[in-house]
Amino acid sequence: MGQIVGGFLVPHDPVMFVAPQAPAAAVQERMWGAFGQCARRLAELAPTSVVIVGADHYMLFGTACLPSYLIGTGDVDGPLDAMPGLKRGVIPNSEALATHIAADGHARGFDWAVARALTVDHAIAIPNQLIVQPLREAGHAVGTIPVYLAAGVDPYIRIGRAIEVGRQIRDAVASFDAGERVAVIGSGGISHWVGTAEMGRVNEAFDREILDYAVRGDLAALAALRDDYILAHGGNGGMEIRNWACAMGALEGARGEVIAYEAVPEWVTGLGFVQLHLQ
């Protein structure tokens, strides 16, 4: 029998790699340090698998096929969009558990799209490298299970459905034969405007609102957010709060602890880090 042991909500900002020196040195130190703190806290949970929930950025699936939600069940590598400090390579997986999550979902009305081989983008690769990979480097065997939600471009998955997907992941883990210890990472957000005239804008008020929902575990408030409100106040990048909602659904009842937050226009994003603690 598997169990969810904890979770995190983190950004996946590629500009941190492309322009690492752009913000003030103190901001750089706090934000890179927050990833390091998440890695240390993840190590304390001793996971055997980590589910990372990200969003396609129109580079993996694009106009040809945009799945509402997809799980990688076989070979994983990436990122497709390699950049300085984020090189492409093989990502150890948890094939048996990922296959079980998909099969459990299909049996209960969740029509997972399945990738039996998947090259991920930075939405998965950044938290994998900065939070999960340090465990492997310390000698621990940890598999990464990539999950993609339609949270980058429309048609977007409903936030309520993202929460339901998270709950299904939780139930599938609990019904798994092996004694897996599973952490779930929601990757993305918070406010940012991608490829628009407002790129570089950060809305701290919106970010604080979402962080408050995460701290309180308020899934109902998240599910009630309208897309037009998110787009106006959090930007098209703010739609990635679906990934946070999915992780929160997998840890329903958890309380959130804000590890760090910074509005960083130089990195075009409101960067929020939250640990989800099970009661």
C-alpha angles and dihedrals in degrees: 000000000000128000139200106237102181146314149219138214112211142157126252100206111170092190087073086068098038096047105016094161097050100100126054114287092249091055091048090051094049095048098044087042091055090058089050091050090051089052092052092047091048089053089055089058090056096215123189092196135023123202110208115196113203143156130247113242094208090270102093102040105007124164095332097068130351112187119208090222130355137183128202108227102170139031114357129195139152166009099254087197098054115185139171108310093008108080126180117254146133115299114207109240140199099228098171095051094043091051090049092051090053094045093046089050094050090051090054102042102273108128100206119191105224129211111196088189122022138180105202129208129226093286088075101022098057098056089038092055098039101037110020103031094063088065091055091047087054090057102264122133107230126164124209120219112197118212122183125198126191091253101122103060134009141305083061123199110249112258089232090055091048088056090049090051088054091052090050090052088052093050092046092052090051091052095047115117098226124069097252120172105210132193122190123212122195106207124201149040154023116167116329139134114222121205095344135114088261094057108139094035116125123189108207093183091059091045092052090050092055093043089053091054089050093050091050094040088233102171092163092059091049093048090050094059113112119224092233089055092050093047092049097046105024103026128228088300089057089068085079089081082093086077090055090048091053092051090046089051089055089053098037110175094026121133119229127228118198107227095180142341131187134166102224113180089173086065090037093234146088100238115211129176121190132172116211111216119197113227 
